[in-house]
């Protein structure tokens, strides 16, 4: 784990890991609901952490499109 990743909270790290795992397994982006289920949180909490990951440059996604999450780092 990089120093940058260590600066993320536990739930934020779990969301990033869930995205990476889902993409590796299914070859397409997860939904917010998929991520929420993987980390054991509500969709609202998962979405908050996804926005935080986007702010820090770890992922990108389009709010208007379903399953548009892409990992950048």
Number of C-alpha atoms within 10 A of each C-alpha: 5 6 7 9 15 10 10 16 12 11 15 22 18 19 25 22 15 19 25 17 15 18 16 11 10 9 10 14 22 21 17 21 14 16 24 20 14 17 19 14 15 14 17 12 16 24 19 13 20 24 17 16 19 17 11 13 12 17 18 17 16 10 10 7 8 12 14 14 22 18 16 9 7
